[in-house]
Amino acid sequence: MRRPRAGLGLLGGGREADPLEGLANLFDVGVVFALGFLVALVSAMHLAGLFDPQARVTVTTERPDGLEVVVRDGRRTVVRRLTKDVGAGEGTRLGTAYRLADGSVVYVPEGE
């Protein structure tokens, strides 16, 4: 009877199998899953314009003290905070605002 000789291990007789070998790529799978979730979230919320440098994007957030409006126009970003407080003070009359039948408001400045 012939004795098997130690060869290159091409037929599986080389090293022992590592029990954690199947878990080696779980980190890669997690990264791909997270990126896929991020792309799905951006497309579901219609926020693809955030990544377009020529787009003008407006995001409005309601806060307990009022509204916050974020406007991104190209590379310029402006944040405006609107409060529920009513303004008071002295000033000069600039014109008159009229509400039309369709609900729109028209501002008519006074002539000088």
Backbone atoms as SQL, in Angstrom:
CREATE TABLE atoms (id INTEGER PRIMARY KEY, chain TEXT, resi INTEGER, resn TEXT, atom TEXT, x REAL, y REAL, z REAL);
INSERT INTO atoms VALUES
  (1, 'A', 1, 'MET', 'N', 0.831, -1.165, 0.000),
  (2, 'A', 1, 'MET', 'CA', 0.000, 0.000, 0.000),
  (3, 'A', 1, 'MET', 'C', 0.885, 1.242, 0.000),
  (4, 'A', 2, 'ARG', 'N', 0.475, 2.202, -0.758),
  (5, 'A', 2, 'ARG', 'CA', 1.230, 3.446, -0.881),
  (6, 'A', 2, 'ARG', 'C', 0.862, 4.440, 0.195),
  (7, 'A', 3, 'ARG', 'N', 1.826, 5.125, 0.611),
  (8, 'A', 3, 'ARG', 'CA', 1.611, 6.147, 1.618),
  (9, 'A', 3, 'ARG', 'C', 1.442, 7.514, 0.938),
  (10, 'A', 4, 'PRO', 'N', 0.428, 8.334, 1.323),
  (11, 'A', 4, 'PRO', 'CA', 0.297, 9.652, 0.676),
  (12, 'A', 4, 'PRO', 'C', 1.448, 10.550, 1.067),
  (13, 'A', 5, 'ARG', 'N', 2.000, 11.201, 0.096),
  (14, 'A', 5, 'ARG', 'CA', 3.132, 12.076, 0.395),
  (15, 'A', 5, 'ARG', 'C', 2.655, 13.502, 0.606),
  (16, 'A', 6, 'ALA', 'N', 3.419, 14.232, 1.324),
  (17, 'A', 6, 'ALA', 'CA', 3.092, 15.620, 1.609),
  (18, 'A', 6, 'ALA', 'C', 3.386, 16.447, 0.379),
  (19, 'A', 7, 'GLY', 'N', 2.376, 16.963, -0.229),
  (20, 'A', 7, 'GLY', 'CA', 2.555, 17.748, -1.448),
  (21, 'A', 7, 'GLY', 'C', 2.288, 19.223, -1.202),
  (22, 'A', 8, 'LEU', 'N', 1.762, 19.861, -2.231),
  (23, 'A', 8, 'LEU', 'CA', 1.496, 21.292, -2.167),
  (24, 'A', 8, 'LEU', 'C', 0.179, 21.609, -1.481),
  (25, 'A', 9, 'GLY', 'N', -0.605, 20.637, -1.184),
  (26, 'A', 9, 'GLY', 'CA', -1.893, 20.877, -0.541),
  (27, 'A', 9, 'GLY', 'C', -2.960, 21.319, -1.513),
  (28, 'A', 10, 'LEU', 'N', -2.839, 20.954, -2.771),
  (29, 'A', 10, 'LEU', 'CA', -3.814, 21.389, -3.773),
  (30, 'A', 10, 'LEU', 'C', -5.143, 20.678, -3.636),
  (31, 'A', 11, 'LEU', 'N', -5.138, 19.540, -2.984),
  (32, 'A', 11, 'LEU', 'CA', -6.374, 18.768, -2.865),
  (33, 'A', 11, 'LEU', 'C', -7.004, 18.913, -1.491),
  (34, 'A', 12, 'GLY', 'N', -6.653, 19.940, -0.736),
  (35, 'A', 12, 'GLY', 'CA', -7.283, 20.190, 0.539),
  (36, 'A', 12, 'GLY', 'C', -6.558, 19.550, 1.704),
  (37, 'A', 13, 'GLY', 'N', -5.447, 18.996, 1.505),
  (38, 'A', 13, 'GLY', 'CA', -4.743, 18.357, 2.595),
  (39, 'A', 13, 'GLY', 'C', -3.783, 19.294, 3.291),
  (40, 'A', 14, 'GLY', 'N', -3.803, 20.569, 2.992),
  (41, 'A', 14, 'GLY', 'CA', -2.856, 21.535, 3.537),
  (42, 'A', 14, 'GLY', 'C', -3.177, 21.924, 4.968),
  (43, 'A', 15, 'ARG', 'N', -3.537, 23.141, 5.202),
  (44, 'A', 15, 'ARG', 'CA', -3.769, 23.638, 6.549),
  (45, 'A', 15, 'ARG', 'C', -5.189, 23.361, 6.994),
  (46, 'A', 16, 'GLU', 'N', -5.426, 23.558, 8.281),
  (47, 'A', 16, 'GLU', 'CA', -6.743, 23.324, 8.848),
  (48, 'A', 16, 'GLU', 'C', -7.663, 24.493, 8.501),
  (49, 'A', 17, 'ALA', 'N', -8.961, 24.230, 8.495),
  (50, 'A', 17, 'ALA', 'CA', -9.949, 25.264, 8.172),
  (51, 'A', 17, 'ALA', 'C', -10.140, 26.176, 9.376),
  (52, 'A', 18, 'ASP', 'N', -10.190, 27.488, 9.122),
  (53, 'A', 18, 'ASP', 'CA', -10.402, 28.474, 10.173),
  (54, 'A', 18, 'ASP', 'C', -11.909, 28.637, 10.386),
  (55, 'A', 19, 'PRO', 'N', -12.409, 28.470, 11.611),
  (56, 'A', 19, 'PRO', 'CA', -13.862, 28.586, 11.822),
  (57, 'A', 19, 'PRO', 'C', -14.387, 30.013, 11.618),
  (58, 'A', 20, 'LEU', 'N', -13.549, 31.054, 11.708),
  (59, 'A', 20, 'LEU', 'CA', -13.993, 32.442, 11.514),
  (60, 'A', 20, 'LEU', 'C', -13.797, 32.931, 10.088),
  (61, 'A', 21, 'GLU', 'N', -13.390, 32.041, 9.204),
  (62, 'A', 21, 'GLU', 'CA', -13.122, 32.458, 7.833),
  (63, 'A', 21, 'GLU', 'C', -14.391, 32.967, 7.134),
  (64, 'A', 22, 'GLY', 'N', -15.520, 32.415, 7.461),
  (65, 'A', 22, 'GLY', 'CA', -16.777, 32.848, 6.846),
  (66, 'A', 22, 'GLY', 'C', -17.222, 34.220, 7.314),
  (67, 'A', 23, 'LEU', 'N', -16.710, 34.703, 8.446),
  (68, 'A', 23, 'LEU', 'CA', -17.107, 36.001, 8.977),
  (69, 'A', 23, 'LEU', 'C', -16.184, 37.134, 8.536),
  (70, 'A', 24, 'ALA', 'N', -15.183, 36.834, 7.750),
  (71, 'A', 24, 'ALA', 'CA', -14.169, 37.827, 7.392),
  (72, 'A', 24, 'ALA', 'C', -14.740, 38.989, 6.584),
  (73, 'A', 25, 'ASN', 'N', -15.752, 38.750, 5.795),
  (74, 'A', 25, 'ASN', 'CA', -16.271, 39.801, 4.917),
  (75, 'A', 25, 'ASN', 'C', -17.530, 40.463, 5.467),
  (76, 'A', 26, 'LEU', 'N', -17.877, 40.225, 6.726),
  (77, 'A', 26, 'LEU', 'CA', -19.085, 40.839, 7.279),
  (78, 'A', 26, 'LEU', 'C', -18.972, 42.361, 7.377),
  (79, 'A', 27, 'PHE', 'N', -17.793, 42.878, 7.630),
  (80, 'A', 27, 'PHE', 'CA', -17.623, 44.329, 7.671),
  (81, 'A', 27, 'PHE', 'C', -17.904, 44.928, 6.298),
  (82, 'A', 28, 'ASP', 'N', -17.401, 44.310, 5.246),
  (83, 'A', 28, 'ASP', 'CA', -17.656, 44.809, 3.888),
  (84, 'A', 28, 'ASP', 'C', -19.143, 44.762, 3.559),
  (85, 'A', 29, 'VAL', 'N', -19.799, 43.696, 3.960),
  (86, 'A', 29, 'VAL', 'CA', -21.232, 43.578, 3.714),
  (87, 'A', 29, 'VAL', 'C', -21.984, 44.669, 4.478),
  (88, 'A', 30, 'GLY', 'N', -21.553, 44.986, 5.692),
  (89, 'A', 30, 'GLY', 'CA', -22.183, 46.040, 6.480),
  (90, 'A', 30, 'GLY', 'C', -22.030, 47.409, 5.843),
  (91, 'A', 31, 'VAL', 'N', -20.853, 47.696, 5.299),
  (92, 'A', 31, 'VAL', 'CA', -20.618, 48.984, 4.638),
  (93, 'A', 31, 'VAL', 'C', -21.491, 49.110, 3.395),
  (94, 'A', 32, 'VAL', 'N', -21.572, 48.050, 2.607),
  (95, 'A', 32, 'VAL', 'CA', -22.410, 48.085, 1.402),
  (96, 'A', 32, 'VAL', 'C', -23.873, 48.247, 1.787),
  (97, 'A', 33, 'PHE', 'N', -24.312, 47.573, 2.832),
  (98, 'A', 33, 'PHE', 'CA', -25.701, 47.704, 3.295),
  (99, 'A', 33, 'PHE', 'C', -25.991, 49.121, 3.768),
  (100, 'A', 34, 'ALA', 'N', -25.064, 49.737, 4.516),
  (101, 'A', 34, 'ALA', 'CA', -25.261, 51.102, 5.015),
  (102, 'A', 34, 'ALA', 'C', -25.316, 52.102, 3.868),
  (103, 'A', 35, 'LEU', 'N', -24.447, 51.965, 2.881),
  (104, 'A', 35, 'LEU', 'CA', -24.478, 52.878, 1.729),
  (105, 'A', 35, 'LEU', 'C', -25.756, 52.709, 0.922),
  (106, 'A', 36, 'GLY', 'N', -26.209, 51.474, 0.774),
  (107, 'A', 36, 'GLY', 'CA', -27.473, 51.247, 0.078),
  (108, 'A', 36, 'GLY', 'C', -28.645, 51.874, 0.814),
  (109, 'A', 37, 'PHE', 'N', -28.632, 51.779, 2.142),
  (110, 'A', 37, 'PHE', 'CA', -29.685, 52.405, 2.945),
  (111, 'A', 37, 'PHE', 'C', -29.641, 53.923, 2.804),
  (112, 'A', 38, 'LEU', 'N', -28.440, 54.512, 2.783),
  (113, 'A', 38, 'LEU', 'CA', -28.304, 55.960, 2.637),
  (114, 'A', 38, 'LEU', 'C', -28.822, 56.431, 1.281),
  (115, 'A', 39, 'VAL', 'N', -28.502, 55.707, 0.225),
  (116, 'A', 39, 'VAL', 'CA', -28.986, 56.072, -1.114),
  (117, 'A', 39, 'VAL', 'C', -30.504, 55.957, -1.175),
  (118, 'A', 40, 'ALA', 'N', -31.063, 54.911, -0.579),
  (119, 'A', 40, 'ALA', 'CA', -32.520, 54.749, -0.576),
  (120, 'A', 40, 'ALA', 'C', -33.194, 55.867, 0.209),
  (121, 'A', 41, 'LEU', 'N', -32.600, 56.284, 1.318),
  (122, 'A', 41, 'LEU', 'CA', -33.162, 57.361, 2.126),
  (123, 'A', 41, 'LEU', 'C', -33.145, 58.691, 1.376),
  (124, 'A', 42, 'VAL', 'N', -32.030, 59.000, 0.714),
  (125, 'A', 42, 'VAL', 'CA', -31.922, 60.260, -0.040),
  (126, 'A', 42, 'VAL', 'C', -32.908, 60.281, -1.193),
  (127, 'A', 43, 'SER', 'N', -33.059, 59.157, -1.883),
  (128, 'A', 43, 'SER', 'CA', -33.990, 59.139, -3.012),
  (129, 'A', 43, 'SER', 'C', -35.441, 59.158, -2.538),
  (130, 'A', 44, 'ALA', 'N', -35.734, 58.554, -1.391),
  (131, 'A', 44, 'ALA', 'CA', -37.109, 58.549, -0.892),
  (132, 'A', 44, 'ALA', 'C', -37.532, 59.928, -0.409),
  (133, 'A', 45, 'MET', 'N', -36.600, 60.699, 0.129),
  (134, 'A', 45, 'MET', 'CA', -36.935, 62.035, 0.624),
  (135, 'A', 45, 'MET', 'C', -36.751, 63.107, -0.448),
  (136, 'A', 46, 'HIS', 'N', -36.422, 62.708, -1.655),
  (137, 'A', 46, 'HIS', 'CA', -36.236, 63.628, -2.787),
  (138, 'A', 46, 'HIS', 'C', -35.191, 64.696, -2.459),
  (139, 'A', 47, 'LEU', 'N', -34.075, 64.297, -1.870),
  (140, 'A', 47, 'LEU', 'CA', -33.012, 65.220, -1.498),
  (141, 'A', 47, 'LEU', 'C', -31.793, 65.098, -2.405),
  (142, 'A', 48, 'ALA', 'N', -31.972, 64.581, -3.609),
  (143, 'A', 48, 'ALA', 'CA', -30.840, 64.439, -4.519),
  (144, 'A', 48, 'ALA', 'C', -30.276, 65.801, -4.917),
  (145, 'A', 49, 'GLY', 'N', -31.072, 66.857, -4.825),
  (146, 'A', 49, 'GLY', 'CA', -30.603, 68.198, -5.149),
  (147, 'A', 49, 'GLY', 'C', -29.543, 68.709, -4.183),
  (148, 'A', 50, 'LEU', 'N', -29.426, 68.096, -3.004),
  (149, 'A', 50, 'LEU', 'CA', -28.395, 68.514, -2.054),
  (150, 'A', 50, 'LEU', 'C', -26.996, 68.300, -2.595),
  (151, 'A', 51, 'PHE', 'N', -26.844, 67.344, -3.500),
  (152, 'A', 51, 'PHE', 'CA', -25.522, 67.012, -4.024),
  (153, 'A', 51, 'PHE', 'C', -25.234, 67.687, -5.358),
  (154, 'A', 52, 'ASP', 'N', -26.194, 68.435, -5.902),
  (155, 'A', 52, 'ASP', 'CA', -26.000, 69.149, -7.160),
  (156, 'A', 52, 'ASP', 'C', -25.484, 70.555, -6.860),
  (157, 'A', 53, 'PRO', 'N', -24.276, 70.915, -7.329),
  (158, 'A', 53, 'PRO', 'CA', -23.720, 72.230, -6.975),
  (159, 'A', 53, 'PRO', 'C', -24.480, 73.413, -7.578),
  (160, 'A', 54, 'GLN', 'N', -25.248, 73.226, -8.640),
  (161, 'A', 54, 'GLN', 'CA', -25.994, 74.331, -9.244),
  (162, 'A', 54, 'GLN', 'C', -27.419, 74.440, -8.707),
  (163, 'A', 55, 'ALA', 'N', -27.860, 73.510, -7.885),
  (164, 'A', 55, 'ALA', 'CA', -29.254, 73.500, -7.433),
  (165, 'A', 55, 'ALA', 'C', -29.467, 74.486, -6.292),
  (166, 'A', 56, 'ARG', 'N', -30.691, 74.985, -6.203),
  (167, 'A', 56, 'ARG', 'CA', -31.105, 75.826, -5.079),
  (168, 'A', 56, 'ARG', 'C', -32.065, 74.986, -4.244),
  (169, 'A', 57, 'VAL', 'N', -31.671, 74.712, -3.002),
  (170, 'A', 57, 'VAL', 'CA', -32.436, 73.816, -2.136),
  (171, 'A', 57, 'VAL', 'C', -32.875, 74.589, -0.899),
  (172, 'A', 58, 'THR', 'N', -34.154, 74.439, -0.528),
  (173, 'A', 58, 'THR', 'CA', -34.696, 75.067, 0.669),
  (174, 'A', 58, 'THR', 'C', -35.257, 73.980, 1.570),
  (175, 'A', 59, 'VAL', 'N', -34.794, 73.965, 2.825),
  (176, 'A', 59, 'VAL', 'CA', -35.282, 73.001, 3.811),
  (177, 'A', 59, 'VAL', 'C', -35.884, 73.796, 4.960),
  (178, 'A', 60, 'THR', 'N', -37.146, 73.501, 5.302),
  (179, 'A', 60, 'THR', 'CA', -37.842, 74.189, 6.375),
  (180, 'A', 60, 'THR', 'C', -38.049, 73.221, 7.532),
  (181, 'A', 61, 'THR', 'N', -37.677, 73.660, 8.734),
  (182, 'A', 61, 'THR', 'CA', -37.825, 72.837, 9.927),
  (183, 'A', 61, 'THR', 'C', -38.646, 73.604, 10.952),
  (184, 'A', 62, 'GLU', 'N', -39.653, 72.942, 11.499),
  (185, 'A', 62, 'GLU', 'CA', -40.472, 73.584, 12.526),
  (186, 'A', 62, 'GLU', 'C', -39.840, 73.318, 13.883),
  (187, 'A', 63, 'ARG', 'N', -39.638, 74.405, 14.644),
  (188, 'A', 63, 'ARG', 'CA', -39.042, 74.328, 15.974),
  (189, 'A', 63, 'ARG', 'C', -40.060, 74.820, 16.986),
  (190, 'A', 64, 'PRO', 'N', -39.824, 74.563, 18.276),
  (191, 'A', 64, 'PRO', 'CA', -40.791, 75.033, 19.280),
  (192, 'A', 64, 'PRO', 'C', -40.928, 76.554, 19.322),
  (193, 'A', 65, 'ASP', 'N', -39.857, 77.290, 19.007),
  (194, 'A', 65, 'ASP', 'CA', -39.913, 78.748, 19.066),
  (195, 'A', 65, 'ASP', 'C', -40.196, 79.394, 17.713),
  (196, 'A', 66, 'GLY', 'N', -40.425, 78.620, 16.670),
  (197, 'A', 66, 'GLY', 'CA', -40.714, 79.182, 15.350),
  (198, 'A', 66, 'GLY', 'C', -40.238, 78.259, 14.242),
  (199, 'A', 67, 'LEU', 'N', -39.846, 78.849, 13.128),
  (200, 'A', 67, 'LEU', 'CA', -39.375, 78.088, 11.978),
  (201, 'A', 67, 'LEU', 'C', -37.892, 78.355, 11.730),
  (202, 'A', 68, 'GLU', 'N', -37.221, 77.358, 11.155),
  (203, 'A', 68, 'GLU', 'CA', -35.847, 77.531, 10.706),
  (204, 'A', 68, 'GLU', 'C', -35.815, 77.191, 9.225),
  (205, 'A', 69, 'VAL', 'N', -35.358, 78.119, 8.398),
  (206, 'A', 69, 'VAL', 'CA', -35.313, 77.945, 6.956),
  (207, 'A', 69, 'VAL', 'C', -33.850, 77.944, 6.533),
  (208, 'A', 70, 'VAL', 'N', -33.432, 76.849, 5.898),
  (209, 'A', 70, 'VAL', 'CA', -32.062, 76.721, 5.397),
  (210, 'A', 70, 'VAL', 'C', -32.134, 76.765, 3.877),
  (211, 'A', 71, 'VAL', 'N', -31.459, 77.745, 3.270),
  (212, 'A', 71, 'VAL', 'CA', -31.444, 77.903, 1.822),
  (213, 'A', 71, 'VAL', 'C', -30.019, 77.710, 1.347),
  (214, 'A', 72, 'ARG', 'N', -29.814, 76.717, 0.447),
  (215, 'A', 72, 'ARG', 'CA', -28.497, 76.484, -0.127),
  (216, 'A', 72, 'ARG', 'C', -28.591, 76.788, -1.613),
  (217, 'A', 73, 'ASP', 'N', -27.842, 77.796, -2.020),
  (218, 'A', 73, 'ASP', 'CA', -27.831, 78.222, -3.418),
  (219, 'A', 73, 'ASP', 'C', -26.402, 78.074, -3.918),
  (220, 'A', 74, 'GLY', 'N', -26.129, 76.991, -4.637),
  (221, 'A', 74, 'GLY', 'CA', -24.763, 76.720, -5.078),
  (222, 'A', 74, 'GLY', 'C', -23.884, 76.387, -3.891),
  (223, 'A', 75, 'ARG', 'N', -22.864, 77.191, -3.656),
  (224, 'A', 75, 'ARG', 'CA', -21.961, 76.960, -2.530),
  (225, 'A', 75, 'ARG', 'C', -22.305, 77.829, -1.323),
  (226, 'A', 76, 'ARG', 'N', -23.310, 78.683, -1.438),
  (227, 'A', 76, 'ARG', 'CA', -23.682, 79.605, -0.369),
  (228, 'A', 76, 'ARG', 'C', -24.871, 79.047, 0.406),
  (229, 'A', 77, 'THR', 'N', -24.762, 79.008, 1.730),
  (230, 'A', 77, 'THR', 'CA', -25.834, 78.506, 2.583),
  (231, 'A', 77, 'THR', 'C', -26.244, 79.600, 3.558),
  (232, 'A', 78, 'VAL', 'N', -27.563, 79.860, 3.630),
  (233, 'A', 78, 'VAL', 'CA', -28.098, 80.882, 4.522),
  (234, 'A', 78, 'VAL', 'C', -29.111, 80.216, 5.449),
  (235, 'A', 79, 'VAL', 'N', -28.974, 80.462, 6.747),
  (236, 'A', 79, 'VAL', 'CA', -29.910, 79.930, 7.736),
  (237, 'A', 79, 'VAL', 'C', -30.694, 81.102, 8.315),
  (238, 'A', 80, 'ARG', 'N', -32.031, 81.011, 8.244),
  (239, 'A', 80, 'ARG', 'CA', -32.897, 82.057, 8.793),
  (240, 'A', 80, 'ARG', 'C', -33.792, 81.429, 9.848),
  (241, 'A', 81, 'ARG', 'N', -33.890, 82.099, 10.980),
  (242, 'A', 81, 'ARG', 'CA', -34.760, 81.636, 12.057),
  (243, 'A', 81, 'ARG', 'C', -35.910, 82.624, 12.212),
  (244, 'A', 82, 'LEU', 'N', -37.117, 82.141, 12.085),
  (245, 'A', 82, 'LEU', 'CA', -38.315, 82.960, 12.209),
  (246, 'A', 82, 'LEU', 'C', -38.987, 82.617, 13.529),
  (247, 'A', 83, 'THR', 'N', -39.250, 83.612, 14.348),
  (248, 'A', 83, 'THR', 'CA', -39.875, 83.372, 15.642),
  (249, 'A', 83, 'THR', 'C', -41.352, 83.724, 15.592),
  (250, 'A', 84, 'LYS', 'N', -42.072, 83.299, 16.614),
  (251, 'A', 84, 'LYS', 'CA', -43.500, 83.585, 16.703),
  (252, 'A', 84, 'LYS', 'C', -43.760, 84.939, 17.350),
  (253, 'A', 85, 'ASP', 'N', -42.714, 85.609, 17.800),
  (254, 'A', 85, 'ASP', 'CA', -42.868, 86.913, 18.450),
  (255, 'A', 85, 'ASP', 'C', -43.285, 87.964, 17.425),
  (256, 'A', 86, 'VAL', 'N', -44.161, 88.855, 17.852),
  (257, 'A', 86, 'VAL', 'CA', -44.622, 89.950, 16.998),
  (258, 'A', 86, 'VAL', 'C', -43.678, 91.126, 17.189),
  (259, 'A', 87, 'GLY', 'N', -43.226, 91.701, 16.081),
  (260, 'A', 87, 'GLY', 'CA', -42.318, 92.836, 16.155),
  (261, 'A', 87, 'GLY', 'C', -43.031, 94.100, 16.599),
  (262, 'A', 88, 'ALA', 'N', -42.305, 94.958, 17.281),
  (263, 'A', 88, 'ALA', 'CA', -42.874, 96.222, 17.741),
  (264, 'A', 88, 'ALA', 'C', -41.801, 97.288, 17.637),
  (265, 'A', 89, 'GLY', 'N', -42.216, 98.533, 17.588),
  (266, 'A', 89, 'GLY', 'CA', -41.270, 99.637, 17.524),
  (267, 'A', 89, 'GLY', 'C', -41.783, 100.738, 16.626),
  (268, 'A', 90, 'GLU', 'N', -40.920, 101.688, 16.367),
  (269, 'A', 90, 'GLU', 'CA', -41.296, 102.806, 15.511),
  (270, 'A', 90, 'GLU', 'C', -40.716, 102.594, 14.130),
  (271, 'A', 91, 'GLY', 'N', -41.393, 103.137, 13.148),
  (272, 'A', 91, 'GLY', 'CA', -40.919, 103.001, 11.784),
  (273, 'A', 91, 'GLY', 'C', -41.665, 103.944, 10.858),
  (274, 'A', 92, 'THR', 'N', -41.436, 103.793, 9.570),
  (275, 'A', 92, 'THR', 'CA', -42.064, 104.618, 8.553),
  (276, 'A', 92, 'THR', 'C', -42.919, 103.733, 7.660),
  (277, 'A', 93, 'ARG', 'N', -44.042, 104.248, 7.280),
  (278, 'A', 93, 'ARG', 'CA', -44.920, 103.495, 6.388),
  (279, 'A', 93, 'ARG', 'C', -44.297, 103.443, 4.995),
  (280, 'A', 94, 'LEU', 'N', -44.189, 102.221, 4.456),
  (281, 'A', 94, 'LEU', 'CA', -43.563, 102.049, 3.147),
  (282, 'A', 94, 'LEU', 'C', -44.568, 101.822, 2.035),
  (283, 'A', 95, 'GLY', 'N', -45.727, 101.316, 2.354),
  (284, 'A', 95, 'GLY', 'CA', -46.707, 101.031, 1.319),
  (285, 'A', 95, 'GLY', 'C', -47.888, 100.278, 1.904),
  (286, 'A', 96, 'THR', 'N', -48.637, 99.623, 1.017),
  (287, 'A', 96, 'THR', 'CA', -49.839, 98.911, 1.433),
  (288, 'A', 96, 'THR', 'C', -49.817, 97.518, 0.823),
  (289, 'A', 97, 'ALA', 'N', -50.284, 96.546, 1.597),
  (290, 'A', 97, 'ALA', 'CA', -50.399, 95.172, 1.107),
  (291, 'A', 97, 'ALA', 'C', -51.872, 94.843, 0.950),
  (292, 'A', 98, 'TYR', 'N', -52.226, 94.202, -0.170),
  (293, 'A', 98, 'TYR', 'CA', -53.609, 93.826, -0.457),
  (294, 'A', 98, 'TYR', 'C', -53.688, 92.320, -0.664),
  (295, 'A', 99, 'ARG', 'N', -54.708, 91.690, -0.054),
  (296, 'A', 99, 'ARG', 'CA', -54.962, 90.268, -0.289),
  (297, 'A', 99, 'ARG', 'C', -56.006, 90.160, -1.396),
  (298, 'A', 100, 'LEU', 'N', -55.669, 89.461, -2.470),
  (299, 'A', 100, 'LEU', 'CA', -56.575, 89.294, -3.595),
  (300, 'A', 100, 'LEU', 'C', -57.553, 88.156, -3.328),
  (301, 'A', 101, 'ALA', 'N', -58.544, 88.006, -4.204),
  (302, 'A', 101, 'ALA', 'CA', -59.582, 86.994, -4.037),
  (303, 'A', 101, 'ALA', 'C', -59.014, 85.573, -4.086),
  (304, 'A', 102, 'ASP', 'N', -57.934, 85.366, -4.828),
  (305, 'A', 102, 'ASP', 'CA', -57.345, 84.029, -4.917),
  (306, 'A', 102, 'ASP', 'C', -56.426, 83.710, -3.735),
  (307, 'A', 103, 'GLY', 'N', -56.252, 84.639, -2.795),
  (308, 'A', 103, 'GLY', 'CA', -55.445, 84.396, -1.605),
  (309, 'A', 103, 'GLY', 'C', -54.037, 84.944, -1.683),
  (310, 'A', 104, 'SER', 'N', -53.601, 85.396, -2.834),
  (311, 'A', 104, 'SER', 'CA', -52.250, 85.936, -2.950),
  (312, 'A', 104, 'SER', 'C', -52.209, 87.365, -2.404),
  (313, 'A', 105, 'VAL', 'N', -51.016, 87.791, -1.989),
  (314, 'A', 105, 'VAL', 'CA', -50.837, 89.122, -1.400),
  (315, 'A', 105, 'VAL', 'C', -49.989, 89.956, -2.350),
  (316, 'A', 106, 'VAL', 'N', -50.434, 91.181, -2.584),
  (317, 'A', 106, 'VAL', 'CA', -49.721, 92.110, -3.460),
  (318, 'A', 106, 'VAL', 'C', -49.277, 93.306, -2.629),
  (319, 'A', 107, 'TYR', 'N', -48.015, 93.662, -2.716),
  (320, 'A', 107, 'TYR', 'CA', -47.478, 94.824, -1.992),
  (321, 'A', 107, 'TYR', 'C', -47.359, 95.972, -2.976),
  (322, 'A', 108, 'VAL', 'N', -47.920, 97.122, -2.610),
  (323, 'A', 108, 'VAL', 'CA', -47.860, 98.322, -3.450),
  (324, 'A', 108, 'VAL', 'C', -47.093, 99.386, -2.671),
  (325, 'A', 109, 'PRO', 'N', -45.871, 99.727, -3.111),
  (326, 'A', 109, 'PRO', 'CA', -45.122, 100.772, -2.396),
  (327, 'A', 109, 'PRO', 'C', -45.748, 102.141, -2.645),
  (328, 'A', 110, 'GLU', 'N', -45.583, 103.006, -1.642),
  (329, 'A', 110, 'GLU', 'CA', -46.111, 104.365, -1.788),
  (330, 'A', 110, 'GLU', 'C', -45.171, 105.172, -2.661),
  (331, 'A', 111, 'GLY', 'N', -45.721, 106.066, -3.497),
  (332, 'A', 111, 'GLY', 'CA', -44.909, 106.927, -4.345),
  (333, 'A', 111, 'GLY', 'C', -44.248, 108.016, -3.533),
  (334, 'A', 112, 'GLU', 'N', -43.120, 108.487, -3.988),
  (335, 'A', 112, 'GLU', 'CA', -42.399, 109.526, -3.249),
  (336, 'A', 112, 'GLU', 'C', -42.683, 110.886, -3.809);
